[in-house]
Each structure stands twice: as structure tokens, then as C-alpha cells.
Amino acid sequence: MLEISLDYRLTESDFIEAEQIQRNQPIQLGVNLCLIILCVFLAFVEFKRISNSDFFTFEFAKKIAASQTEKDRILNIISYTMISIFWAGQNLPKFNPIYRKNISKRYQNNFVKQEDKTIKIDEIGIKITSANYREIRQWQAYNDFAENKKIFLLFREVQTNIIPKRIFETEEELNLFRTMLANKIKPEKSNK
């Protein structure tokens, strides 16, 4: 029976990578991109309305649009721009200083996340242990997985397991694990 046993410690960077993968799930990414496009469009409309209050205004809203001052429109432009920046930051936690700070704070406040861990991977599932933590999961407990250049992220219900690629000693071990994931975890259609 195949078994891989590795020691590792998760870093803040691993959690940031995991957050990036989760934010880039197709449905969430699509919703956020639509919101960004809508806010940019609304900011553009407000900008054009500074010189022409009837620009892209429906008949029923012409009185409201005409009553807004230039100051109101500038405030709207700033608001829409800030909202679009916020939504863009939702999709890019790696580059969002607020997300990075929150992830760092959660990491620093949770000593279990900082502990040295041992992971054992075999045909039955995954066992992760540390001084204060023990988790044993069979493969069927996982409903999806994703990877990027630095980590594997295994999804189960609302929780995830982060497995850094750097812990694999050889490319062969890494590829073996990747193949095992593909064979053992069958993604649910509702996640995609």
C-alpha cells in the first residue's frame, strides 16, 4: 500500500494562497467581476452627467438627475470607484493589504496553525497530526480540490485543508499526490 509521510509547517503565505484560490472559484469570481463592471459603468455615467445631466437617464428619473449638483456627482464617482476597488480586492487577496493583515492576524492568534505538522497520505485518506491537533479524513470526505503554483487546497463541506507543494521532497512524490487527488476526489457539480 502506498504511503507518503511528510513534515511541514503552514505559513501566512500558505493561507493567503488558499484565500486566493477560494476567491477565484468561478461563481464568486463571476459575481465580483459583474459588480466591478457595474460600478465602473456607474462611475463613468456620473462623470458624463457632470457636463450633460440627461446622459443615460431614463424619463422617470430625469427630475432626480437634474436636481443633483456637480458636488453630488463627484461624490457618486468617488463612491462607485471605491466600491469597485473593494470588489477588485475581494478577488485578489494576495495584493489586498487589508486581507493580508486579517489573514496574518488570524494566523498569529492561532497557535495550532503555526505548529509543526505531520501528514500521512495513503490509499484510504489523509491524516494530519501535530502536538495539539489530529485530523483523519477518508478520501470521500473531500468534495473537491484545487491547486496553484504553491499549494493544494482540499475542500470538504465548508472547511479546507492546505497542503503546501514545498513539502514534497521530489517531483515524483508531487506528481503521485496530484494523481491520487485526481483519482480519489470526485468534484461535486455544485462546486463548479
Summary of the structure (lengths in Angstrom):
residues: 192
radius of gyration: 23.4
end to end distance: 32.0
largest distance: 75.6
contacts: 509
relative contact order: 0.17
helix: 58%
strand: 22%
